[in-house]
Amino acid sequence: MHYLEVSLELPKDFDSPITATTLKTQLISAVKQLLGTKGAAYKVDILKFNSIEQSFILRCTSKHYVRLRAALTVAHSFEGVPCIYHIIRASPNLLSFTANSRTYTH
């Protein structure tokens, strides 16, 4: 399995509430847009979702990790509104998300 910590950047005037269900639908749509219906069948789970910060942690199989990451990189809309998916961290180990080496102080 692979895990990705992702944040979603939307225009400031976007006021529709984002739920985990809407997010999953849009993720599947992004994968389908790049990889077709076969890609839409890939198993992607949202493990954690923060609607205020618009960030989430995804889980996918290691086999489909590169394809999912590519789909998020080229995705350009969320419910018809321009968006950017920022991949903050990616790891085959979920435990590595508990600490951030960039902000760790000794």
Backbone as a chain_set.jsonl record, in Angstrom:
{"seq": "MHYLEVSLELPKDFDSPITATTLKTQLISAVKQLLGTKGAAYKVDILKFNSIEQSFILRCTSKHYVRLRAALTVAHSFEGVPCIYHIIRASPNLLSFTANSRTYTH", "coords": {"N": [[0.839, -1.187, 0.0], [0.343, 2.316, -0.544], [0.565, 5.649, 0.679], [-0.717, 8.928, 0.535], [-0.406, 12.294, 1.351], [-2.386, 14.955, 0.763], [-3.228, 18.219, -0.37], [-5.888, 20.376, -1.245], [-6.276, 22.969, -3.445], [-8.368, 25.603, -3.993], [-10.246, 28.232, -5.681], [-10.661, 31.332, -3.89], [-13.281, 32.238, -3.798], [-14.849, 29.982, -3.875], [-17.499, 28.397, -2.499], [-18.965, 26.126, -1.925], [-19.758, 23.384, 0.193], [-17.322, 20.94, 1.035], [-17.325, 17.544, 1.136], [-16.333, 14.266, 2.3], [-17.415, 12.403, 0.584], [-17.983, 13.892, -1.758], [-15.402, 14.601, -2.4], [-14.207, 12.093, -2.894], [-15.667, 11.324, -5.157], [-14.789, 13.271, -6.98], [-12.067, 12.654, -7.075], [-12.107, 10.101, -8.229], [-13.162, 10.835, -10.667], [-11.046, 12.405, -11.652], [-9.039, 10.475, -11.954], [-10.292, 8.83, -13.8], [-10.465, 10.566, -15.966], [-7.814, 10.743, -16.824], [-6.986, 8.051, -17.089], [-9.084, 6.533, -18.039], [-11.957, 4.274, -17.949], [-10.985, 1.933, -16.828], [-9.023, 2.844, -15.096], [-10.621, 4.189, -13.282], [-11.575, 2.18, -11.749], [-9.667, 1.584, -9.898], [-8.691, 1.015, -6.542], [-9.092, 3.427, -4.185], [-8.773, 4.962, -1.138], [-10.015, 7.292, 1.238], [-8.459, 8.151, 4.023], [-8.249, 10.074, 6.002], [-9.787, 13.203, 6.409], [-9.794, 16.648, 6.252], [-11.888, 19.149, 6.297], [-11.733, 21.876, 6.743], [-9.058, 22.725, 6.356], [-8.824, 21.668, 3.895], [-7.43, 19.287, 3.297], [-6.185, 15.935, 2.948], [-5.681, 12.393, 3.488], [-4.742, 9.814, 1.439], [-5.127, 6.368, 0.494], [-3.748, 3.857, -1.478], [-3.153, 1.042, -3.654], [0.169, -0.215, -4.056], [0.734, -0.855, -6.631], [-0.87, 0.85, -8.142], [-0.091, 3.354, -7.398], [1.666, 5.212, -8.788], [0.122, 5.862, -10.997], [-2.142, 7.036, -9.794], [-0.957, 9.255, -8.587], [-0.06, 10.605, -10.865], [-2.532, 11.21, -12.038], [-3.603, 12.989, -10.147], [-1.769, 15.022, -10.403], [-2.211, 16.072, -12.974], [-4.86, 16.748, -12.849], [-7.341, 19.256, -13.076], [-9.703, 20.429, -12.329], [-12.402, 20.846, -9.983], [-15.489, 19.921, -9.389], [-16.092, 21.412, -11.67], [-14.753, 23.766, -11.205], [-11.671, 25.518, -11.335], [-8.779, 23.907, -9.981], [-6.063, 22.841, -7.822], [-4.188, 20.064, -6.951], [-2.091, 19.502, -4.352], [0.549, 17.493, -3.617], [1.691, 16.663, -0.643], [3.125, 14.84, 0.976], [4.319, 11.517, 0.417], [4.292, 8.033, 0.943], [5.198, 4.589, 1.499], [4.612, 3.806, 3.983], [2.449, 4.372, 6.527], [2.983, 5.227, 9.09], [5.08, 7.0, 8.876], [3.938, 9.466, 8.54], [3.44, 10.567, 10.967], [5.386, 12.235, 11.975], [7.1, 15.192, 10.95], [9.864, 15.762, 9.169], [10.743, 18.138, 8.18], [9.898, 20.167, 9.821], [10.744, 19.467, 12.298], [12.234, 20.021, 15.456], [15.216, 19.91, 17.323]], "CA": [[0.0, 0.0, 0.0], [1.0, 3.623, -0.525], [-0.23, 6.694, 1.307], [-0.409, 10.272, 0.058], [-1.025, 13.428, 2.03], [-2.693, 15.872, -0.332], [-4.078, 19.374, -0.062], [-6.658, 20.838, -2.394], [-6.318, 24.43, -3.543], [-9.512, 26.081, -4.773], [-10.367, 29.693, -5.634], [-11.177, 31.866, -2.619], [-14.732, 32.441, -3.867], [-15.529, 28.687, -3.889], [-18.195, 28.328, -1.212], [-19.691, 24.865, -1.735], [-19.116, 22.537, 1.209], [-16.637, 19.763, 0.512], [-17.453, 16.384, 2.015], [-15.499, 13.14, 1.882], [-18.09, 11.781, -0.563], [-17.738, 14.738, -2.938], [-13.98, 14.499, -2.7], [-13.956, 10.784, -3.51], [-16.239, 11.388, -6.504], [-13.905, 14.082, -7.812], [-10.824, 11.903, -7.259], [-12.384, 9.059, -9.225], [-13.312, 11.545, -11.938], [-9.707, 12.805, -12.104], [-8.356, 9.266, -12.408], [-10.987, 8.392, -15.015], [-10.126, 11.495, -17.041], [-6.48, 10.427, -17.326], [-6.753, 6.631, -17.345], [-10.268, 5.873, -18.566], [-12.805, 3.541, -17.008], [-10.165, 0.957, -16.102], [-8.393, 3.591, -14.006], [-11.64, 4.551, -12.292], [-11.822, 1.005, -10.913], [-8.603, 1.458, -8.897], [-9.164, 1.22, -5.175], [-8.516, 4.585, -3.504], [-9.513, 5.232, 0.095], [-9.706, 8.51, 1.98], [-8.298, 7.743, 5.418], [-8.459, 11.232, 6.866], [-10.212, 14.361, 5.628], [-9.95, 17.877, 7.021], [-12.62, 20.045, 5.395], [-11.341, 23.271, 6.967], [-7.782, 22.94, 5.669], [-8.955, 21.011, 2.6], [-6.342, 18.333, 3.137], [-6.641, 14.568, 3.152], [-4.715, 11.315, 3.311], [-5.266, 8.771, 0.557], [-4.458, 5.07, 0.475], [-3.953, 3.105, -2.72], [-2.213, -0.068, -3.775], [1.475, 0.188, -4.59], [0.665, -1.053, -8.081], [-1.563, 1.977, -8.768], [0.391, 4.603, -6.805], [2.198, 6.144, -9.793], [-1.0, 6.311, -11.827], [-2.947, 7.959, -8.991], [-0.19, 10.496, -8.439], [-0.106, 11.282, -12.163], [-3.886, 11.745, -12.225], [-3.741, 14.166, -9.289], [-0.898, 16.073, -10.934], [-2.793, 16.712, -14.16], [-6.253, 17.16, -12.596], [-7.411, 20.722, -13.121], [-10.999, 20.983, -11.926], [-13.152, 20.232, -8.894], [-16.878, 20.327, -9.646], [-16.093, 22.428, -12.722], [-13.996, 24.944, -10.77], [-10.233, 25.229, -11.399], [-8.187, 23.491, -8.707], [-4.725, 22.254, -7.838], [-3.921, 19.093, -5.902], [-0.693, 19.545, -3.915], [0.943, 16.29, -2.898], [2.593, 17.122, 0.408], [3.994, 13.711, 1.302], [3.906, 10.198, -0.056], [5.113, 7.023, 1.595], [4.591, 3.268, 1.605], [4.433, 3.542, 5.403], [1.58, 5.385, 7.129], [3.616, 5.708, 10.319], [5.985, 8.116, 8.566], [3.179, 10.721, 8.543], [3.28, 11.062, 12.331], [6.377, 13.287, 12.218], [7.51, 15.905, 9.752], [11.285, 16.065, 9.318], [10.999, 19.522, 7.766], [9.589, 21.094, 10.91], [11.201, 18.886, 13.56], [13.303, 20.745, 16.142], [15.956, 19.076, 18.287]], "C": [[0.88, 1.245, 0.0], [0.022, 4.641, 0.044], [0.228, 8.041, 0.783], [-1.125, 11.295, 0.92], [-1.167, 14.516, 0.979], [-3.489, 17.054, 0.195], [-4.707, 19.85, -1.363], [-6.722, 22.356, -2.366], [-7.435, 24.818, -4.505], [-9.536, 27.603, -4.737], [-11.009, 30.151, -4.326], [-12.697, 32.034, -2.629], [-15.519, 31.126, -3.953], [-16.176, 28.476, -2.527], [-19.01, 27.059, -1.002], [-18.99, 24.022, -0.677], [-18.491, 21.3, 0.56], [-16.761, 18.659, 1.554], [-16.526, 15.283, 1.499], [-16.099, 12.448, 0.657], [-17.845, 12.572, -1.841], [-16.287, 14.611, -3.368], [-13.67, 13.187, -3.402], [-14.495, 10.751, -4.94], [-15.32, 12.158, -7.445], [-12.562, 13.391, -8.054], [-11.001, 10.818, -8.315], [-12.525, 9.682, -10.606], [-11.954, 11.948, -12.507], [-8.935, 11.609, -12.643], [-8.974, 8.78, -13.713], [-10.633, 9.275, -16.202], [-8.769, 11.15, -17.654], [-6.362, 8.987, -17.805], [-7.954, 5.868, -17.886], [-11.013, 5.079, -17.506], [-12.031, 2.482, -16.229], [-9.482, 1.631, -14.908], [-9.374, 3.948, -12.911], [-11.949, 3.386, -11.354], [-10.738, 0.797, -9.856], [-9.158, 1.758, -7.517], [-8.38, 2.365, -4.534], [-9.392, 4.874, -2.293], [-9.067, 6.558, 0.692], [-9.651, 8.107, 3.451], [-8.602, 8.874, 6.384], [-8.807, 12.413, 5.976], [-10.433, 15.539, 6.556], [-10.603, 18.902, 6.103], [-12.22, 21.502, 5.573], [-10.051, 23.589, 6.219], [-7.782, 22.373, 4.258], [-7.746, 20.115, 2.318], [-6.861, 16.938, 3.477], [-5.491, 13.594, 2.96], [-5.399, 10.214, 2.516], [-4.464, 7.491, 0.729], [-4.774, 4.404, -0.854], [-2.957, 1.947, -2.743], [-0.91, 0.45, -4.368], [1.488, 0.084, -6.113], [0.065, 0.167, -8.785], [-1.092, 3.34, -8.268], [0.834, 5.625, -7.856], [1.071, 6.694, -10.655], [-1.889, 7.303, -11.075], [-2.238, 9.295, -8.855], [-0.19, 11.287, -9.744], [-1.472, 11.918, -12.395], [-4.106, 12.986, -11.375], [-2.912, 15.333, -9.821], [-1.543, 16.8, -12.104], [-4.248, 17.136, -13.977], [-6.314, 18.677, -12.492], [-8.77, 21.287, -12.726], [-11.626, 20.156, -10.809], [-14.562, 20.772, -9.006], [-16.938, 21.478, -10.649], [-15.336, 23.698, -12.386], [-12.506, 24.602, -10.851], [-9.668, 24.886, -10.017], [-6.772, 22.979, -8.926], [-4.645, 21.278, -6.667], [-2.425, 19.164, -5.586], [-0.404, 18.267, -3.138], [2.031, 16.7, -1.911], [3.613, 16.046, 0.76], [3.426, 12.442, 0.703], [4.851, 9.173, 0.551], [4.415, 5.669, 1.531], [4.274, 2.903, 3.06], [3.62, 4.669, 6.038], [2.195, 5.989, 8.389], [4.539, 6.903, 10.065], [5.26, 9.461, 8.548], [3.029, 11.304, 9.947], [4.262, 12.173, 12.672], [6.764, 13.924, 10.892], [8.959, 16.341, 9.933], [11.611, 17.503, 8.93], [10.76, 20.515, 8.893], [10.054, 20.581, 12.269], [12.318, 19.737, 14.155], [13.923, 19.841, 17.192], [15.945, 19.7, 19.649]], "O": [[2.012, 1.225, 0.483], [-1.193, 4.504, -0.097], [1.424, 8.27, 0.605], [-2.321, 11.166, 1.184], [-0.182, 14.944, 0.378], [-4.318, 16.91, 1.093], [-4.119, 19.733, -2.438], [-7.166, 22.953, -1.386], [-7.446, 24.417, -5.668], [-8.917, 28.209, -3.862], [-11.809, 29.428, -3.733], [-13.33, 31.978, -1.575], [-16.742, 31.158, -4.09], [-15.481, 28.385, -1.515], [-19.688, 26.935, 0.018], [-17.761, 23.952, -0.654], [-19.068, 20.7, -0.347], [-16.353, 18.821, 2.704], [-16.002, 15.37, 0.388], [-15.368, 11.964, -0.206], [-17.536, 11.996, -2.884], [-15.985, 14.525, -4.559], [-12.946, 13.171, -4.398], [-13.846, 10.209, -5.834], [-15.099, 11.738, -8.581], [-11.982, 13.532, -9.13], [-10.149, 10.641, -9.185], [-12.06, 9.121, -11.598], [-11.735, 11.845, -13.714], [-8.258, 11.71, -13.665], [-8.26, 8.367, -14.627], [-10.515, 8.786, -17.326], [-8.593, 11.253, -18.868], [-5.712, 8.723, -18.816], [-7.85, 4.673, -18.165], [-10.733, 5.199, -16.313], [-12.384, 2.168, -15.092], [-9.382, 1.04, -13.833], [-9.005, 4.006, -11.738], [-12.523, 3.586, -10.283], [-10.876, -0.079, -9.002], [-9.993, 2.647, -7.35], [-7.164, 2.281, -4.364], [-10.609, 5.013, -2.416], [-7.886, 6.902, 0.655], [-10.671, 7.764, 4.049], [-9.152, 8.647, 7.461], [-8.204, 12.607, 4.921], [-11.175, 15.439, 7.533], [-9.943, 19.462, 5.227], [-12.355, 22.29, 4.638], [-9.962, 24.605, 5.53], [-6.829, 22.581, 3.507], [-7.132, 20.18, 1.253], [-7.847, 16.786, 4.198], [-4.47, 13.92, 2.355], [-6.481, 9.746, 2.869], [-3.28, 7.522, 1.065], [-5.922, 4.388, -1.298], [-2.03, 1.897, -1.934], [-0.901, 1.442, -5.097], [2.174, 0.847, -6.792], [0.456, 0.482, -9.909], [-1.635, 4.369, -8.671], [0.414, 6.781, -7.809], [1.077, 7.875, -11.003], [-2.338, 8.295, -11.649], [-2.858, 10.349, -8.995], [-0.308, 12.513, -9.724], [-1.558, 13.041, -12.894], [-4.732, 13.942, -11.833], [-3.31, 16.491, -9.7], [-1.431, 18.021, -12.21], [-4.813, 17.805, -14.842], [-5.441, 19.304, -11.891], [-8.972, 22.5, -12.782], [-11.415, 18.948, -10.703], [-14.803, 21.951, -8.747], [-17.734, 22.404, -10.496], [-15.281, 24.617, -13.203], [-12.115, 23.499, -10.47], [-10.034, 25.5, -9.015], [-6.346, 22.722, -10.052], [-4.989, 21.62, -5.535], [-1.592, 18.914, -6.457], [-1.041, 17.994, -2.121], [3.148, 17.039, -2.302], [4.813, 16.311, 0.833], [2.218, 12.309, 0.507], [6.055, 9.408, 0.662], [3.186, 5.601, 1.51], [3.737, 1.83, 3.335], [4.078, 5.811, 6.074], [1.942, 7.151, 8.707], [4.747, 7.725, 10.957], [5.916, 10.502, 8.54], [2.54, 12.423, 10.098], [3.997, 12.974, 13.569], [6.755, 13.272, 9.848], [9.247, 17.202, 10.764], [12.656, 18.025, 9.319], [11.359, 21.59, 8.913], [9.777, 21.21, 13.29], [13.244, 20.131, 13.446], [13.219, 19.093, 17.871], [16.516, 19.144, 20.588]]}, "num_chains": 1, "name": "protein.A"}
